[in-house]
Amino acid sequence: MPTEHIALTEAVYYILLSLYSPLHGYGIMQKVTDLSAGRVNLAAGTLYGALNTLLEKRWISALPGERNSRKKQYEITALGAEMAAKELLRLKELLTNGEKIIGGAEK
């Protein structure tokens, strides 16, 4: 499966970051909100659409659940971690180039 790099959406990037520890859907929503200091809030439809896509790409996996439990937990896979790391490098490049041209952080 090719891993050529494409820019990740902010939502997908935060979902991948949130799944370095297994979480269920509502936990992912909370973690993304926490990581983004409240700036990114995922609606259920957006989250579950993204989770299905990430499962298809094998960037995350669903953990075996308890019997009779509707709460499915997810975790990042090695491929998903590779994609998150590539995105981090891309974002660092954007920041570095922006600082060279626009200037550094306010002092």
C-alpha positions as CSV (number, residue, x, y, z in Angstrom):
1,M,0.0,0.0,0.0
2,P,1.6,3.3,-1.0
3,T,2.3,5.8,1.6
4,E,3.0,8.9,-0.6
5,H,2.5,11.9,1.5
6,I,-0.7,14.0,1.2
7,A,-1.6,16.8,3.5
8,L,-3.9,15.6,6.2
9,T,-6.9,17.6,7.3
10,E,-6.7,19.1,10.7
11,A,-9.5,16.8,11.9
12,V,-7.7,13.6,10.7
13,Y,-4.4,14.8,12.2
14,Y,-6.0,15.3,15.6
15,I,-7.9,12.0,15.4
16,L,-4.6,10.2,14.7
17,L,-2.9,12.0,17.6
18,S,-5.8,11.2,19.9
19,L,-5.4,7.4,19.2
20,Y,-1.9,6.9,20.4
21,S,-3.9,5.5,23.4
22,P,-7.1,3.5,22.6
23,L,-10.3,5.5,22.8
24,H,-13.9,5.2,21.8
25,G,-15.7,7.7,19.6
26,Y,-16.8,10.1,22.4
27,G,-13.4,9.9,24.0
28,I,-11.8,10.9,20.6
29,M,-14.2,13.9,20.3
30,Q,-13.2,15.0,23.8
31,K,-9.4,14.4,23.2
32,V,-9.5,16.4,20.0
33,T,-11.3,19.3,21.7
34,D,-8.7,19.2,24.5
35,L,-5.7,19.0,22.2
36,S,-6.9,21.9,20.1
37,A,-7.8,24.0,23.2
38,G,-11.4,24.0,22.2
39,R,-10.7,25.2,18.6
40,V,-11.6,21.9,16.9
41,N,-14.9,20.3,17.8
42,L,-15.8,17.2,15.8
43,A,-19.5,16.4,15.1
44,A,-20.4,12.7,15.4
45,G,-21.0,12.4,11.6
46,T,-17.6,13.9,10.8
47,L,-15.9,11.7,13.3
48,Y,-17.5,8.4,12.2
49,G,-17.0,9.2,8.6
50,A,-13.3,9.9,9.2
51,L,-13.0,6.8,11.4
52,N,-14.4,4.6,8.5
53,T,-11.9,6.2,6.1
54,L,-9.0,5.7,8.5
55,L,-10.0,2.1,9.0
56,E,-10.1,1.5,5.3
57,K,-6.7,3.0,4.9
58,R,-5.5,0.9,7.8
59,W,-4.2,4.0,9.6
60,I,-6.3,2.9,12.7
61,S,-7.7,-0.4,13.9
62,A,-10.8,-1.2,15.9
63,L,-10.1,-3.2,19.1
64,P,-12.1,-6.3,19.9
65,G,-15.0,-5.1,22.1
66,E,-16.7,-6.6,25.0
67,R,-19.8,-8.6,24.3
68,N,-23.0,-6.6,24.2
69,S,-21.0,-3.3,24.2
70,R,-21.7,-0.7,21.6
71,K,-18.6,1.3,22.5
72,K,-16.0,0.4,20.0
73,Q,-12.4,1.4,20.8
74,Y,-9.9,2.4,18.2
75,E,-6.1,2.8,18.1
76,I,-3.5,4.1,15.7
77,T,-1.6,1.5,13.6
78,A,2.1,1.7,12.6
79,L,1.0,3.0,9.2
80,G,-1.1,5.7,10.9
81,A,1.8,6.7,13.1
82,E,4.0,7.0,10.1
83,M,1.4,9.2,8.4
84,A,1.1,11.4,11.5
85,A,4.9,11.7,11.7
86,K,5.1,12.7,8.0
87,E,2.4,15.4,8.6
88,L,4.3,16.7,11.6
89,L,7.4,17.1,9.4
90,R,5.3,18.9,6.7
91,L,3.9,21.3,9.3
92,K,7.3,22.0,10.7
93,E,8.5,22.9,7.2
94,L,5.5,25.2,6.8
95,L,6.3,26.9,10.1
96,T,10.0,27.2,9.3
97,N,9.4,28.7,5.9
98,G,6.8,31.1,7.2
99,E,9.1,32.3,10.0
100,K,11.9,32.9,7.4
101,I,9.6,35.1,5.3
102,I,7.1,36.6,7.8
103,G,9.3,36.6,10.9
104,G,9.4,34.7,14.1
105,A,6.9,34.6,17.0
106,E,6.0,37.8,18.7
107,K,8.4,38.7,21.4
